[in-house]
Amino acid sequence: MTFQGAFTALVTPFKDGGIDQDAYRALIEWQIEQGIDGLVPCGTTGEAATMTHDEQGEAIRICVEQAKGRVPVIAGAGSNNTKEAVYLTKLAKKAGAEATLQITPYYNKPTPEGLVAHFKALSDEASMPFILYNVPGRTGLNALPETIARIATEVPDVFGVKEATGSMAQCSDLIEQCPEGFVVFSGDDFTVLPLLSLGGHGAISVVSNIAPKMMSDMCAAFRAGDAVKAKELHYKLQPLSRAMFIETNPIPVKTSLGMMGKLDASFRLPIVPLLSENETKLKAILKENGII
């Protein structure tokens, strides 16, 4: 499996208190038809924080089953509890995912030594390839380049990072300090193209839920050396990316998919529906950009 290009941080459709399997499978199939390079179930966008362990296992299994090996599946399996991360990783492995996405422990705010120990324990107890997820806006902790470089060197299963600081200076330091071939994905839709220009490998994207072809084409154009096309697609994506964050993710993106007829835009508390005034703004943006 190749880990480059546009990977979608999938939403999880819900219905009657559980996962809407039909809508979920249809969304996955559409993503692949549109040329997406990979899928990431059970992340922040997938509302994994409100799902039971059994539901996470089910969501990953469905995704792997529907993908049928056509694109890689990186399953969200992280936790601020190392034992729980080990358990979730074992679920992802059993479901057949190619790799997992492992968030830095949130709330606990571990030291760099604690981060290294967390990921070493994960590798020792549930060995499986994984990508580290650095998202200070969600965790309250910024894993600095020197710490990630140390993890990349000392932990055998880590092969990349989803970098969501939005700081190109930090991304540049990260790529400079990490081993050759270490995969660096953007976790921030606004900075995918700048990160590619620094040597990044692609994106784990929110906006590609609604515009998979556009995001995939942008990454492919850059790899092919077509900077003009890549820049054109970057600026086409910008208003959509802004719209996906008019409220907390995944509220706008799931609402957008509802407007597109892809699923029922239902949420689990404490996530609630989009404010009506923002729904009006969102609909206008989607219409203006040809999404609906």
GIHU-V551730 format. One record per backbone hydrogen bond with DSSP energy under -1.0 kcal/mol. CO is the residue of the C=O (numbers start at 1). NH is the residue of the N-H. If there is no record, write none. Layout:
co->[CO,CO]
nh->[NH,NH]
This chain:
co->[5,6,6,7,8,8,13,15,18,19,20,21,22,23,24,25,26,27,28,29,30,31,32,38,39,41,43,44,47,48,52,53,54,55,56,57,58,59,60,61,62,63,64,67,72,73,73,75,81,82,83,84,85,86,87,88,89,90,91,92,99,100,101,102,106,111,112,113,114,115,116,117,118,119,120,121,122,129,130,131,132,133,134,135,135,136,139,144,145,146,147,148,149,150,151,157,159,160,161,162,163,167,168,169,170,171,172,173,174,179,183,184,185,186,188,191,192,193,195,196,201,202,203,205,206,207,207,211,212,213,214,215,216,217,218,219,220,221,222,225,226,227,228,229,230,231,232,233,234,237,238,239,240,242,243,248,250,251,252,253,254,255,256,257,258,264,268,275,276,277,278,279,280,281,282,283,284,285,286,286,287]
nh->[203,37,38,205,10,40,20,18,15,21,24,25,26,27,28,29,30,31,32,33,34,36,35,8,74,76,48,47,50,51,56,57,58,59,60,61,62,63,64,65,66,67,68,70,39,98,99,101,85,86,87,88,89,90,91,92,93,94,95,97,75,131,77,133,108,115,116,117,118,119,120,121,122,123,124,125,126,100,159,102,162,104,164,138,139,140,107,148,149,150,151,152,153,154,155,130,183,132,185,134,187,171,172,173,174,175,176,177,178,182,161,201,163,204,191,195,196,197,200,199,5,186,7,9,209,210,211,215,216,217,218,219,220,221,222,223,224,226,225,227,230,231,232,233,234,235,236,237,238,241,242,243,244,245,246,251,254,255,256,257,258,259,260,262,261,266,271,279,280,281,282,283,284,285,286,287,288,289,291,292,290]
